[in-house]
């Protein structure tokens, strides 16, 4: 912010440093010796108008052929652009981490929901099997003739009482079973009932012997 280099010549370096950088600079200078040929330090410097900016101080010691230090070269660079770039990279890295964490959380939640659905499906399947077992046990214990046929006439189920009445039930056609179980006076009515039912359904016979 100075109009010319003359404004800087002869002024103390601390004048252009932020308070927190003055102590850093003192410690940095104390760390140098004959065995420390170079080094770098990041500082916060102040412009003439009082505004601050990040800077890097690069220190190099130049020695003569006898390895005696003759010159200390200090180079100060404004690293505002580099700091902004580093800040943008850090923000982008944080954003990526947030995305990974969010996606991981979503995947964990989806996996838990899937696990819950699987467990619910297993419970439902067990309940259905238990219900089917109770239903079958009930049918098996009945003395009435109970059988179920698919819409194509294939036998689906016949309880023991039905099989006792028709020992070789698989060899009977649906029409033959109807002929043996339905009174002749009701056959036409029963057949009409079957034909009028839409869509095709499974035929169930219940007969009290």
C-alpha positions in Angstrom: 0.0 0.0 0.0 3.0 2.2 0.0 3.5 4.7 -2.8 7.3 4.0 -3.1 10.0 1.7 -1.6 11.4 4.7 0.2 8.4 4.5 2.6 9.7 1.1 3.7 13.4 1.8 3.9 14.4 2.4 7.5 11.1 1.5 9.1 11.0 -1.3 11.7 9.7 -4.6 10.4 7.4 -4.9 13.4 5.5 -1.9 12.0 4.3 -4.0 9.1 3.5 -7.2 11.1 0.3 -8.1 12.9 0.8 -8.5 16.7 0.5 -12.3 16.6 3.2 -12.5 13.9 5.8 -10.4 15.7 6.4 -13.2 18.3 6.5 -15.8 15.6 9.1 -13.8 13.8 11.2 -13.4 17.0 11.2 -17.2 17.6 12.0 -17.8 14.0 15.0 -15.6 14.1 16.3 -17.1 17.2 16.2 -20.6 15.6 18.7 -19.6 12.9 22.4 -20.0 13.2 25.4 -21.0 11.1 23.9 -24.5 10.6 20.6 -23.2 9.4 21.2 -22.0 5.8 17.5 -21.3 4.9 13.9 -21.4 6.2 10.4 -20.2 5.6 7.8 -18.7 7.8 4.1 -17.7 7.2 3.2 -14.4 8.7 0.3 -11.9 8.7 1.5 -8.5 7.5 -0.2 -5.2 7.5 -0.6 -2.7 4.7 -0.3 1.0 5.1 -4.1 1.3 5.4 -4.1 -1.2 8.3 -5.6 -4.1 6.4 -3.9 -7.5 6.8 -2.8 -10.1 4.3 -1.0 -13.5 4.5 2.6 -13.5 3.5 5.5 -16.0 3.4 9.0 -15.0 4.5 11.8 -17.0 2.9 15.2 -16.6 4.5 18.5 -17.7 2.9 22.0 -17.3 4.2 24.8 -16.8 1.7 28.3 -17.9 2.7 31.8 -17.3 1.4 34.2 -20.0 0.3 35.3 -20.4 4.0 31.7 -21.2 4.8 31.2 -18.0 6.8 27.9 -16.4 6.5 28.2 -13.1 4.6 24.7 -12.2 3.6 21.1 -12.9 4.7 18.6 -12.7 1.9 14.9 -12.2 2.9 12.2 -12.6 0.3 8.5 -11.8 1.3 5.7 -13.0 -1.0 2.0 -12.2 -0.8 0.3 -15.6 -0.6 -3.3 -14.4 -0.5 -4.1 -16.3 -3.6 -2.5 -19.5 -2.4 -4.3 -19.3 1.0 -7.6 -18.8 -0.8 -6.8 -21.8 -3.0 -6.0 -23.9 0.1 -9.1 -22.7 1.8 -11.2 -23.6 -1.3 -9.5 -27.0 -1.4 -10.2 -27.5 2.3 -13.9 -26.5 1.9 -14.2 -28.9 -1.0 -12.6 -31.7 1.0 -15.0 -31.0 3.9 -17.9 -31.0 1.4 -16.8 -34.4 0.0 -16.5 -35.8 3.6 -20.0 -34.5 4.3 -21.3 -36.2 1.2 -19.6 -39.4 2.1 -20.9 -39.3 5.6 -24.4 -38.5 4.3 -24.3 -41.3 1.7 -22.9 -43.7 4.3 -25.8 -42.7 6.7 -28.3 -43.2 3.9 -26.9 -46.6 3.0 -26.9 -47.6 6.6 -30.5 -46.5 7.0 -31.5 -48.3 3.8 -29.7 -51.4 4.9 -31.5 -51.3 8.3 -34.8 -50.8 6.5 -34.0 -53.8 4.3 -33.0 -55.9 7.3 -36.3 -54.9 9.0 -38.3 -55.9 5.9 -36.5 -59.2 5.7 -37.2 -59.9 9.4 -40.8 -58.9 8.9 -41.1 -61.2 5.8 -39.6 -64.0 7.8 -42.1 -63.4 10.7 -44.9 -63.3 8.2 -43.8 -66.5 6.5 -43.6 -68.2 9.8 -47.0 -67.0 10.8 -48.5 -68.1 7.4 -46.9 -71.6 7.9 -48.3 -71.8 11.4 -51.7 -70.7 10.1 -51.5 -73.2 7.2 -50.6 -75.9 9.7 -53.5 -75.1 11.9 -55.9 -74.9 9.0 -54.6 -78.2 7.6 -54.8 -79.8 11.0 -58.4 -78.6 11.3 -59.3 -80.0 7.9 -57.6 -83.3 8.6 -59.5 -83.8 11.8 -63.0 -83.2 10.2 -65.3 -86.2 9.5 -66.9 -84.3 6.6 -65.7 -84.9 3.1 -63.6 -81.8 2.1 -61.7 -81.5 -1.2 -60.5 -78.6 -3.3 -60.1 -78.6 -7.1 -58.4 -76.1 -9.4 -60.4 -74.4 -12.2 -59.0 -76.9 -14.6 -60.4 -79.8 -12.6 -57.1 -80.8 -11.0 -57.2 -82.0 -7.4 -55.5 -79.6 -5.1 -56.4 -81.1 -1.7 -58.6 -83.9 -0.2 -58.9 -84.6 3.5 -58.7 -88.1 5.0 -62.4 -88.5 5.1 -62.7 -87.6 1.4 -60.0 -90.1 0.5 -61.7 -92.7 2.6 -64.8 -92.2 0.5 -62.8 -92.0 -2.7 -59.8 -94.3 -2.0 -58.2 -93.5 -5.4 -59.4 -89.9 -5.7 -56.7 -88.9 -8.3 -58.2 -91.4 -10.7 -61.7 -89.8 -10.6 -62.7 -86.9 -12.8 -64.4 -83.9 -11.4 -67.6 -84.9 -13.2 -67.5 -88.4 -11.6 -67.0 -86.9 -8.1 -69.9 -84.5 -8.8 -72.0 -87.4 -9.9 -71.4 -89.3 -6.7 -71.9 -86.4 -4.3 -74.6 -84.3 -5.9 -78.2 -85.4 -5.9 -79.5 -85.9 -9.5 -82.2 -83.4 -9.0 -79.6 -80.7 -8.2 -77.0 -81.5 -10.8 -78.2 -79.0 -13.4 -78.5 -76.2 -10.9 -75.0 -76.9 -9.6 -73.5 -77.0 -13.1 -75.2 -73.8 -14.0 -73.8 -72.2 -10.9 -70.3 -73.3 -11.8 -70.6 -72.0 -15.4 -71.9 -68.6 -14.3 -69.0 -67.9 -11.8 -66.4 -65.5 -13.2 -63.4 -65.6 -13.1 -62.6 -69.3 -12.9 -62.4 -70.4 -9.3 -61.3 -73.4 -7.3 -64.1 -75.9 -6.6 -64.5 -76.9 -3.0 -66.6 -79.9 -1.9 -68.0 -80.1 1.6 -70.2 -83.2 2.2 -71.6 -84.5 5.5 -71.6 -88.3 5.4 
